[in-house]
């Protein structure tokens, strides 16, 4: 995922319900470049509810922001090397990954 900031620009936002955009709600849609800046158009997903937004993707865990504004951590499947398991080292790496994920939402 590549993140960048566009400074000194205008963005026109078109939502399905005409509500104000706030930090508690993630919008799905298409952003396009126009002559006067950018335009974002919210799309309606048919068939199922939109997925939660992935906020952090680490080696051992992923952090998602749910639509209700709450966060949820999922542990990934662990691929164990054939050399045996050092439980203390593994616990430290998992702790470090969870700590990095939580640091994002406490900023």
C-alpha positions in Angstrom: 0.0 0.0 0.0 1.4 3.4 -1.0 0.3 6.5 1.0 0.8 10.0 -0.1 -0.5 13.5 0.6 -1.7 16.0 -2.0 -1.4 19.5 -0.7 -3.2 22.7 -1.8 -6.0 20.8 -3.6 -9.8 20.7 -3.6 -11.8 17.5 -3.1 -15.5 17.2 -4.0 -17.2 14.4 -2.1 -20.4 12.8 -3.3 -22.1 10.5 -0.8 -25.1 8.2 -1.2 -27.0 9.7 1.7 -25.6 13.2 1.7 -24.3 13.0 5.3 -21.3 14.8 6.6 -18.1 12.8 6.4 -16.7 12.0 9.9 -13.9 10.0 11.4 -16.2 7.3 12.7 -17.3 6.1 9.3 -15.3 4.6 6.5 -16.5 5.3 2.9 -16.0 3.0 0.0 -15.8 4.6 -3.4 -13.8 5.9 -6.3 -11.5 8.9 -6.3 -10.7 10.5 -9.6 -8.6 13.6 -10.7 -10.5 16.5 -12.2 -9.4 19.9 -13.6 -10.2 21.6 -10.3 -8.7 19.0 -7.9 -10.2 15.6 -7.0 -13.6 14.0 -6.8 -14.6 11.1 -4.5 -17.9 9.3 -5.2 -19.2 6.8 -2.6 -20.3 3.5 -4.0 -22.9 1.1 -2.8 -21.8 -2.5 -2.3 -24.5 -5.0 -3.2 -24.8 -8.4 -1.7 -22.9 -8.1 1.6 -21.8 -5.6 4.1 -18.6 -3.7 3.5 -15.4 -5.2 4.9 -13.7 -3.7 7.9 -10.8 -1.3 7.2 -7.4 -2.8 7.7 -5.3 -0.4 9.8 -2.2 -2.5 10.5 -0.8 -5.5 8.8 2.1 -7.1 10.7 3.9 -10.4 10.6 1.8 -12.0 13.4 -1.4 -9.9 13.6 -3.6 -7.6 11.7 -5.7 -4.7 13.2 -9.0 -3.8 11.7 -11.3 -0.9 12.3 -14.9 -2.1 12.3 -17.8 -0.1 10.9 -19.0 0.7 14.5 -15.7 2.5 15.2 -14.3 -0.3 17.4 -11.0 -2.0 16.7 -10.3 -5.8 16.4 -7.0 -7.7 16.3 -6.7 -10.9 14.4 -3.8 -13.3 14.9 -2.3 -14.8 11.7 -1.5 -18.4 11.1 2.0 -19.1 12.3 4.5 -20.8 10.1 6.9 -22.7 12.3 10.4 -23.3 11.0 11.7 -26.9 11.3 14.2 -25.8 13.9 11.8 -26.0 16.9 9.9 -23.3 18.8 11.5 -20.8 21.1 8.4 -19.8 23.0 10.0 -16.8 24.7 11.3 -15.4 21.5 8.0 -16.0 19.7 6.0 -14.3 22.5 8.3 -11.3 22.3 7.8 -11.0 18.5 4.0 -11.3 18.9 4.1 -8.7 21.7 6.1 -6.3 19.5 3.7 -6.7 16.6 0.6 -6.1 18.8 2.3 -3.1 20.4 3.0 -1.6 16.9 -0.6 -2.1 16.0 -1.9 -0.4 19.1 0.5 2.5 18.7 -1.3 3.4 15.5 -4.7 3.9 17.2 -3.4 5.6 20.3 -1.7 8.5 18.3 
